[in-house]
Structure formats: C-alpha cells, structure tokens
Amino acid sequence: MKRSLGLYVHIPFCLRKCAYCDFPSHPGQMHLREAYTQALCREITARGEALGHPMADTLFIGGGTPSVMLPEQIAAVLRALRAAFPWEEGYEATCEANPESLTADFLQALAEGGFNRLSLGAQASQPRLLKLIGRGHSWEQVAEGVCMARKAGISNINLDLMAGFPGQSLKELGESLDAAIALKPRHLSCYGLILEEGTPLSLAVAEGSLQLPGEDAEIAMDALIREKLGKAGYIHYEISNHALCGFECRHNLNCWEYADYLGFGAAAAGFYQGRRRKNPAGIQDYLDGRAPEELTVTAEESRFEQVMMGLRLIKGVGGAAFERRQGMSLMEAFGPAIEKHTAGGLLAWKEGRLCLTEEGLGLMNLVLVDFLA
Ligand code: SF4
C-alpha cells in the first residue's frame, strides 16, 4: 500500500507577537530572512538527496508568518522543494498567511510555484477582540486577502477562527462565524483559545484583569460552532476543523492518520520511518547549522501516538490501519481502556473504527489517560 509523505516548512518570522502565542515565532528578526531562505534551501536539498528524493503528496508552509517572506524568497524555497521531493499528481500545497502582511505579489509567487491552498489567520470579526489578542489586522483585510487569493487562482481557502477569548460573548462568536461563512471558504478551523503560560494573555488572566468564559460558555460556544457550520454545509471532521465535502486538509489528515512527514526550518519537527527529528528552535542556532535532535519512537509510544492522533478525527482511528502499522489490533493493545470507555459512553465503534462519541469529544484527555496506563 502506498505510504503518504507530507512536507512541512517552518517560517519563524512575525511582525509582532500575538498576546496568546507561544509558537516558535520571532518578531524583529526580518533581517535574517535571506540567510534563512538559503539555509532552508540547503536543508531541503541535502535531505532530499539523503532520502533518495521520495515523492511527496502534501506540503504545508506554516509559522510564524510565511507571508512576511519576500515573493522571491518563497519562490526559491518552492523550487528547492520541488527539486528535492517530486510532488505527486493531485498534491495539496498549503501556505499560511496573515491578512496584515499578505500581498498580491506574494500570492502570485505561491500560485506560480504550484500552491493550491491558502490558510488565513482571521480569528475574530470584532476590532475589539482582535486588538485584545494583539492581532494587527482588521476583518476587512481578511476579506481582501480572500479576494486577492481567488484572483491569483488559489480558491481552496481556509480561515482560522478562535473561540473562548476573555470577554467574548456567544453573540460575538456567532457574528465571527457568520462573517467567515459569508466569505465562502472551503475550510474553517475553529480553535478554542488555550492559555499558554507566560503569554501576556495568561498573565492578564492570572492577575484578574481579564476573565475567561466559564465551562458552560465554552460548551455553548462549541455547540454554536457545530450548529452554524453544519447548517452552512461544512462537515465537522476533526475536533477543531470543518470543511466542505472533499476539502478536508489532506496534510493535517495525514498527520492525524499517523503518516510520515518531514520538517524543515527552525523548530520544525518530522516523523519518518519510525524516527522523530526536531530542528533547533532558535533561528540563529538553525542558521549556525546546529544538529537536529533525533530519536526512535518505541513500539509502545507508536501505539499510543497513533490512537492519540486518530481520536482527533470524528471518524476515529481505523482498526485495520492500526493493525497494519502496529502488528496488533486495537483491542490487543488497549483492550481495558476501550472496554471502559465504550461502556461509559465516551468511545464507540463505527464501521471498524474507534471514535469518540459526542460526549467523549470534550473529554478526550480523560479518555487518553487510560490508554497510557
Ligand atoms: S501571527 Fe501566529 S505565529 Fe505569529 S505571533 Fe501571531 S499567533 Fe504567533
């Protein structure tokens, strides 16, 4: 059976740091973009040669903010990728962008390089909330970005939204969802805000100057997201992701289905033939050529990871795929945990797949604890 291979490229530059963000992204380092482009191209070329130029079927450029790169820099990275890893026919190639920095020239470089999907960080439609979380763009810029992408020939568009900001009302979330649906993207990611330690937003919450919505409000927000997007024709296929039929993000699907992927750039991680590889997180360390960390995933870790990733999908983990990869069935690997949570109504079997029930979707961590026992 053909194995999928995804490619991930990390762009660690951002114009500013959003108030909730603890991703490996660095404002104030724009002067390093050219050196970073060259280092990326060297890494991609060397890795392609070392692995014998395997075919790739998905590509994802994320960050950070890829749209702060100059069009010629992104074009150079794309040339290196295509030369090192031939792209399968029917491939999916996504680039993330921030509406604040997205330009028609950048989109043209993507389209000419063969990109066919854009993921735009929109987050919320209210200026008040965008300001609160430190985003430097308006909703008008989101709409303009969608329009520019379509003009450049990239019509497969995802919008990222967030729910659960301090002070966000259910009505405001509903307005953001309506505004996003009106732009007719093919995919919508709706992430619940996670308070990451040390970020300005988590400090403000700890000091009491901002309050998060309570658990009941979060449940109501999840229900509203599912209801509005369901009515608009989006299929809920992963905990935080919704797509029109046939437009699920294949790159992320491959990751959730535990396929191999290679990561390039500072802080990028990969998983290839049972080994994990993580590049140094700092831009300068990466530019200086510091070696990546490598480790072999044990059989036990691999079984747990495949379940942990697969349960994120609404359709769940495929029993046959698990057995093919792990050499044992889900019941042989995790019988007691599966029996406990199917009896308790948090897990169910559907067409040979093990999935979280609607109640289980909000309690995934509780379920997973028993798979670790
Ligand atoms: S644009 Fe994205 S990566 Fe950059 S600071 Fe904001 S959330 Fe983090």
Boltz pocket constraint, residues with backbone or C-beta under 6 A from the ligand:
constraints:
  - pocket:
      binder: B
      contacts: [[A, 13], [A, 14], [A, 15], [A, 16], [A, 17], [A, 18], [A, 21], [A, 22], [A, 23], [A, 25], [A, 63], [A, 64], [A, 65], [A, 98], [A, 121]]
      max_distance: 6.0
